Amino acid sequence: MRLATFQGGVHPFEGKELTQDKPIRTYEPQGDLIFPLSQHIGAPASAVVKKNDTVLMGQVIAEAGGFVSANIVSSVSGKVKAVEPRLTVSGMKVPAIVIENDGNYTPVEGLGQKRDYTKMSKQEIIDAVKAAGIVGLGGAGFPTHVKLMPKDPDAIDYIIVNGAECEPYLTSDHRQMIECPEEIVKGLKVVLQLFDHAKGVIAVEENKPDGIRNLQKLVEAEPRIEVVPLKTKYPQGGERNIIYAVTGRQINSTKLPADAGCIVDNVSTIIAIYHAVCENTPILTRVFTVTGDGVNDPGNFRVRIGTMISEIAEAAGGLKDTTKKLISGGPMMGMAMATTEVPVVKTSSALTCFTQDQVELLQETACIRCGRCVQVCPSNIVPTMMLEAARRQDLAEFVTLHGMECMECGSCTYICPARRPMTQAFKQMRQAVMAERRKQKK
């Protein structure tokens, strides 16, 4: 069987054997919980609680600050200690709500109440998703209720559940396919209720055969849902790549998936939709992987939003004395961390720990014009020329070279024998171009 895939891509060391067979463990926080007001793309949420307020588990503590924004909900009951700037994985301090956990987990009224989604109107389903504060849990953080309201719902042909989890070392989505596949299917059925003409596709890389089998068995009697195995290749889980692999349709940076008749949500997001709509439960927890050779007991943990990553690292046996590199997320698209004293937010997926910092070991040399970066680029652009424009800070030339089509996936940097830091340069240039555009707009 020919597996669905896209053009380009690379095959980095997977590292998933460290945690793929480790069942999800529930971890309850020991200290205060911190809820940054920016946990999503778009406007930050606005705090609706103040110091010394008592809050309940499931209570909205910050409301969406605009159309493209999302509510933030307390994952515990307790008292608000402060509303003040706190450190995040980005290395920046942002406004945050600090809650002292009373350990009782007293819920708001109605939390966990069962609902029949088939008896709910489309607007009621969207309102439930919005109230729950659901955003893309695969890392992008785009508010999900906005994604579920395209201009023309009748033009949506595919609801794609992104089960690729192509980022090396990460296994949280994989474990959920093994341990709670029913919730994935039910969450997809909830979304299909919104789109009368759409087909549901659960797309999973072939390196998760147990997840594929579980899901295929569950959808045998579902005429509107199928499971599509994907070729194992990075970045198969990129939104543009998975749309092309599943449908053959292409989009670029100027288009949304809805323009190609598609809506894409990752496994964790679909499960969150199920809980929000069918069980009246907002985002209180997420599955978080602690992995790499720099941690003593790698594993997958169900943790409450707001929990300090340092606590979860200790639950995984603690970091080794020889650990040199900490990454929020995986090694390809993750962000280097200076400390674990930062909270888990909605988009947190993993803590990856290494005893060697590969960046320190590599020295950049001259480009040998081998063309490997061009061959692996999933966006079909020319990284070598883009890097020259980036080093000249030539924004116009960077745009002309289609630099804004860069997905920042890191494939070019990974494959480059000269170890040129292309992805970092492209990220900075894209930010500079967007800043210039915002300036001109004003």
PyMOL commands that set and color helices and strands:
alter all, ss='L'
color gray80, all
select helices_A, chain A and resi 16-18+117-119+122-131+144-147+153-155+172-179+181-192+209-218+239-247+257-260+267-278+309-315+358-361+372-376+383-391+395-400+403-405+411-415+422-441
alter helices_A, ss='H'
color red, helices_A
select strands_A, chain A and resi 24-26+33-36+46-47+54-55+60-63+72-73+78-87+93-101+158-163+199-205+225-230+262-266+285-291+299-304+325-328+335-336+350-354
alter strands_A, ss='S'
color yellow, strands_A
deselect
rebuild
show_as cartoon
